[in-house]
Amino acid sequence: MIEAKNVWKIYGKGEAKTIALKNINLKIEEGEFVMIMGPSGCGKSTLLNILALLDTPTKGEVYYKGRRTSSMSENERAIFRRKISGFIFQQFHLIKTLTALENVELPMMLDERDKSYRRKRAKKLLEMVGLGDRLNHYPHQLSGGQQQRVAIARALANNPKIIFADEPTGNLDSKSGMAVMSILKGLNEKGITIIMVTHEQELTKYASKIIKLRDGEIVEIINK
Amino acid sequence: MYFELAKRNLKRNLLRSILALLGIIIGVAAISSLGILGGGLKQGIMENLGSISNYIIVFPNYQNGYTSFDKRDIEKLRVLNCKVIPVYATSDFVYIKGKNRKAYANIFGIDKNDIKYLNLKVKVSDTSVAVDTFFSNVNDVNVGNQLEIKNISLRICGIYNSTFLFPDNSLILTAKTYRRFYGENNYNYSRIILYVKNINDIDKIKNETDKILNRKEKKCIIISLNSILEAINGVITKVSYFLMGIGAISLLVAGIGIGNVMLMSVVERTTEIGVMRSIGASKKDIIILFLYEALILGVIGSLIGAFLSLFFGYLIVHYLLKTSLSYYAIFYMIIGIIFGILTSLISALYPAYKASKLDPIKSLRNE
């Protein structure tokens, strides 16, 4: 489904040059729950951003279903992020001026769905993540765990095939973290591919594949 | 939802949005008010002079030694498709009865049946005289007062507005009364007025008059008042646009204000833009979002500004120019609204473009 071939990411030039990723080669199949692990600063988030087409590699190629993503136009990349993938952030990144319901509607609005469909689906998704009673609350009126669940609902808005999650439990207490992980596990069981960055060892039980990074290189790939 | 997002983003910094809005309001009000002022001037002139556009005045060419027209000249012009009105003219002292003083005036003699074609709204008989507003005001006389010319008493039967047809400080007598005072056999006319019913025939009749009277040598000078009116209108139109240009400067300042507000907004919302890009917003979506914000400011500001200009325009036109507002006010309001909205959108183009160019990854790290 997603394949990285000889991917490098280099920031800066000359003495200021930093190699974030070195010669990454990996293949992720449909329906997998992949965890990218490693210490801080090892390039986990950079790799996730490249796989999610938020960033481009300095060298090498990323393929989605056999198609070179470097040949995609800016618009095609936006469509990929909107329709094919969903992204969950560590800091939740909800739009402050929108309610929970409107935040979930946003990707559908970008996809030019009509209002009644958007409303119905957003309600359904928020109910699914246990926030049916918080539809009209603004982000500042929600707890961290609730905000992250809104972010998950938003990521699911356009029926994505893949969910990219960048340390989704990093800013949550253990109870909220477990609630988020069980939602992600449930989604994976429904056939959605999950690619998640974490450095929490205890979360590996949810994964079907673990990719370990150190200093920008893959040191180990564990298939469960 | 673009609209909803834009609306909320503007509410987020309400004071800043209101200040940007104020700039647009002032700019549009300035443009439209000054346009309405120009339109009012034009209308005022048309109200005062519009009635003269159907006339051609033929003067003797003094430079070539011609001082008057005779009966033959008049007869030659009768073939034209217009009303030929020969006019006697002189200057003389007039005694104002009851005031016990003399006044100097331009005295015109016109055939009793021709006066009605001059749109003066007065009816003169052989025992009466019509005076213009200037003479009436300066000499403090009114309808019913008596004037004496050559020791013969004449009653003032009406007061007419001064126009290009007759200079200020003038009196009109019937041709018969005029000849009684200034020579029974005087058929030397000092000018000829041609009344053309169809304004489109003015140039044609002007040319034909030239052919008839100036065939051998330039015996007369022919002036169509229509061309004078057009020239005045042209000048006022230019003045209107110049005034609107001055108003546009304040709109330009407002545009800079909106650009500044939008640029600050881009900086403040860098993370939000990154989030939107990461959930699938294209560069175009980001541009549209920012342009919507500018559009909201532009539309609201322009509408308020335009209606304010209607209020100011009414005050200017009604109290200053002593005329009434007409359809042209709507025209200048629409021009103001269009300029206001365009200024807002153009001002937001660079900030919108800048926002769309933000790197989503860097934007997300901004917090």
Interface residues (C-beta under 8 A of the other chain):
Chain A: N49 A52 L54 D55 E74 N75 A78 I79 R81 R82 K83 G86 F87 F89 Q91 H93 L94 I95 K96 T97 L98 E102 E105 L106 P107 M109 L110 D111 R154 A155 N158
Chain B: M1 Y2 E4 L5 R8 N9 K11 R12 T271 E272 G274 V275 M276 R277 S278 I279 G280 A281 S282 K283 K284 D285 P360 I361 L364 E367
